[in-house]
Amino acid sequence: MAWTQTVANDSECEPPPASGVAVSSDLETAEGSADDAGSDLPLEIAVARVQNSDRLRRVATTHLDFVWRCLRRFGVPAADADDAAQQVFLVAAQKLDEVPVDKERSFLFATAARVAANARRSIHRRKRAYDNLAHVPEDPVATQDQLADQLRARALLDQVMESMPEDLRAVFVLFEIEEMSVYEIADAIGIPLGTVGSRLRRARKAFQDAVARYRAKHDFRRGAV
Amino acid sequence: MKDLNRLLEEPGADELEADLLRLARSEGPSAEGRRRILASLGVGVAAGTISAPSDPTPKASSTASSAAVKWGVASAVAIGASIVAFLSLQPKAPTQVVAPLSNTPSATAVPVTPPAAPVSGELLPVTKVEDLPTLADGSSSDAPKSVGAPSLADEVAAIKSAKSALAGGDAPQALHELDAYKLHFPRGRLSQEATVVRIEALISSGNQAAAGAVADHFLTAHPDSPYSARVRTLVGH
């Protein structure tokens, strides 16, 4: 599948393949509708949204959390993740006819990776604390300290994931967070099984190193007080 | 290739690493965010069902490690799950009811009470009564077809025609086309798109006040529409 190349090529920021499922042009359009309110949402997307409404409803309700988490792990701030998820499903609405049912998750992942790449380029960097603050769960019982802990934990998670190269991050997210099998990942990203294994090992190492770095810094500061 | 264990499943997994992974697995859009996203796609569902994705992601273990206690991560996970349930059960109108996306084929996005005025995105038709087609002899070919539902392709053609007129600088003709659309497709599935074109045509024809009124009504009826940003920009909101 052409869309798998978007991640397989380790080139989320590069132009997409010219053939196959043309995710890219839709993303530019979808992104434009959100980032550049002066552009129009093409009639074709609206039509597809209506024509595929039943399937879109099922796909969106089934995979919304998956898409949202993938966007977050690929660096979309929490405050922007809802809009980015909407973009992913607007693209999906137009392309669902071309996506086999058993490839929906793969397609959504590839689309989310590209939306995230576009979002990272276009979103002005705001203070991470603010972004996370905008997404603090409406916890009726948590204390201020607990909320602060949640904020710090999310900030650390973002920081650790950002430290990981994107090709490794993709495999790590799908395996360790989304709990897909290596076979599913190979199919979703379009890489050989052996490559999944090697990327996963390197991703784990990167993840563990980042946590260790944080711990060392944290322990150092705590010891210095 | 033998499938591997997850880090979380490995004995002796680092507590902080495990906590971060649990946190990552537990994240998702808020109940309100979920409602808004689905509504914007025209596939909104009733509030009572919005927090039940069938995403087969196992939830984090309830075992609270010392690191989890320190970080509050385990509580974030557990509390997060309870929050979703809590929010979806609260009788918090109006967010409990998905805004009626008229002209979208959502069987579940039903308003609580029928609106007194049309909530369609296609509003304020400027057709005069005398311009309406007549059925003088009962055989007028101009009358809306009553046999068979109009196809989506028909709607697309009608809106494209209006957009084409507008692109050609003929705003009055575009408005005329949109009036015809409204007549033929009173519950058109592309009425949001038609309204956006109408606003553009009204602006193009110098009728800012009418454009603003249509835009205000549209934004009230469809706050989560993919066109909301576009409409706000058009009328300078």
Interface residues (C-beta under 8 A of the other chain):
Chain A: S33 A34 A37 G38 S39 D40 L41 L43 A46 V47 R49 V50 Q51 S53 D54 L56 R57 A60 T61 T62 H63 L64 D65 F66 W68 R69 R72 R73 A81 D82 A85 Q86 F89 L90 A93 H135 P137 E138 D139 P140 V141 A142 D145 Q146 D149 Q150 R152 A153 R154 L156 L157 V160 M161 F175 E176 I177 E178 E179 S181 V182 Y183 L193 G194 V196 G197 L200 R204 F207 Q208 V211 R215
Chain B: M1 D3 L4 R6 L7 L8 D14 L16 E17 D19 L20 L21 L23 A24 R25 E27 G28 P29 S30 G33 R34 R36 I37 L38 S40 L41 G42 V43 V45 P53 S54 D55 T57 P58 K70 W71 G72 V73 S75 A76 I79 G80 I83 F86 L87 T104 P105 S106 L152 V156 I159 K160 K163 R189 L190 Q192 E193 V196 P226 Y227 A229 R230 R232 T233
